[in-house]
Amino acid sequence: QESGEIRFMIVDGERRYRSLKELEKTEAKAIIEWYPTERKIYEASLIFNIDRAGHNPIELAMAFQKYIGYTMDEDSCSKTAAVAKLAEALGKSNSYVGNQLRLLDLDQEVQKMVMDGTLPADISIRLVQLKKRLGHDGANQAAIARALLDHPDEDFSEAGAENGKKGKRTGASIARERRKRL
């Protein structure tokens, strides 16, 4: 509400609204809800749209980051508390939200790979975890991402990654090697 004027925002159902408008319909059933703050509007939008197709992990991470910013400002709380509030609102774990946010720490080239679908979400999370474990400064993340794509079953342990070797093998890769020898 600005200067006595009441404004509405569509939180869920934008496509339905556009379709009805295109069909020149003047009436539609709708649920009107009052959200007292920007954060509450954004929270409702996230909850309604989180599981819809078409969102890539980077877009989701950016949405989470925006919500966390709103929460920290409005509630004067820490980032950890804001992450916990978002996780609770979405019915997800704190580690899920944290992993999504860490995707924003990847370099731009790798983020682009995630956004265009070249690098799947599960492998991008593995790259984030590897970066965290190694204290990786970001150099050559795209090469590491391609290695993860080429060898999805490899663990790439700390010693192996630091020495440029394959690293510790997983059970799946060991079994595959044994089958090849038979």
N, C-alpha and C positions, 0 to 999 in steps of 0.2 A: 504494500500500500504506500503510495507516494502522493503527498498533497491531496488526500481525500479520495484518490482514485484507487480502485481495487484492480489488481492485475492477477492473471492466472498463468500458470506454467504447466505444461504437460510433462509429467514425470514418467508415466508409463502409457504407451498407446499412441505414440507419434505417428507410426505408419498407418494405424487405423484412422486417425484423424485426417491425414493427408488423403487417404483413399475416399473417405466420406466427402471431403471437400471437393475432390476431383469429380465425384458423382453428383455434386451440387446438392448434397443432403444438408438440411438445415437443423436436424435434430438427431441426437444420439444419446444413448444412456452413458452416464459418466459417474464416477465417484469423485466427489470433491473433498479434499482433505486439507487441513491447515497445517503448515509447517512453519514454526515460528522463527527459524534461523536458516541461513544459507547452508549450514552444515546438515541440518535435518532434511532439507530438500535434496542435497547431494547424497546423503545416506539412503534416502528412499530410492533415488535414481540408481545407485549402485546395487541395492538389494534387488530391485526389479530387473535389472539388466545384466547382472554379473554372469549368468549362465547362458546368455544368448550367444549364438554363433556370430562370428565376425570380429570378435575382440582378440587382438593378439596380446601376448604377455606384456609387452612394453606399454601398450595403451592401458592395460589393467594396472600396471605398476604406477603409471602417471596418475591415474584416477585415485589409487590408494594414497599416493603422496599428497595429492590435493586435499583429500579428506583428512588426512593426518594433520596437515597444516591448519585446516579449519578447526579441528579438535584442540590442537595445542593452543591456538589463539583464544577460542571461546571458553575452554575449560582451564586455561593456564596450567596445563599439565605437561609432563615429559613426553618425549617421543615414544618411550616404552609403554606408557599408559595409553597414549593415543592409538598405538598399534593394537593393544589389548582390547580397546573399545571397538575398533574397526573389526577385529577378528570375531568378537562377540556378536556384533550387529549382523555380520555376514554368515555366522555359523561356521566359521573356519578356524583353524588353529593359528596361534601367534606365529609359529614357524612358517606356515603357508604365506601369511602376509609378509613376513620378513624376507622370505626367499623371493617373493615377487618384487619387493622394493629393491633388493640387491641387484636385480637385473639392470637398474638404472646406473649402477656403478660400472657396467661393462662399457667398453669404448664404443664410439659411434658406429664403426664398421660392423661390429658384432651385433649391436642393437638393430641395425638395418637388416642383418641376416635373420634375426628373430622376427622382425616385423614383416618381412616378405615371405616368411615360412621356410627359408633355406635351412635355418637352424631350429629344430623342434624345441618346444618348451622344456621337455625333460632334459635334453642335452644342454640347454642354456642354463638350467638350474645346476647341473653338474659342473659347468664351467665356473659359475659363481662360487660353488663350494670349493672347487679346486683353487680358485684365485684366493679365497679366504684362507684355506689351509696352508697355501704356500706363501701368503703375504705378497702375492704377485702385484707388481706395480702397474700392470696394464699393457706392458709392451708385448706385442705379438699375440694378442688375444685371438685375433682372427685365425692365426695358424693353429693355435691350440683348439679352437672351435672346429676347424676342419679335421684335425686329428681325432677329436671326439666323434665326429661324424663318420670318419673312415673306420674307426675301431670302437664301436659303441659298447662292446662288452669289456673293454679294458678298464682297469681301475686307475691307472696313471698315478701311482703312489707318489709320495713326496720325493723319495730317493730317486725313483725312475724319472720323474718329471724334471728334477734338478739336474740330473746327469744326461738328459736327452734320450733316455732309454724308455722302453715300453712300460716298465714298472711292474707291480704285482698283477698277476693275472687273476681273472675271476673264474669261478667254477665253470661257467658257460664256455669261456675261451679254452680252458684246459680240456674239457670234454670234446670240444670241436677238434682240437689238435689230436686227441687220441683216436677219434673216429677217422681222421685223415690217414693215420698211420696203419690202420687195420685194413 
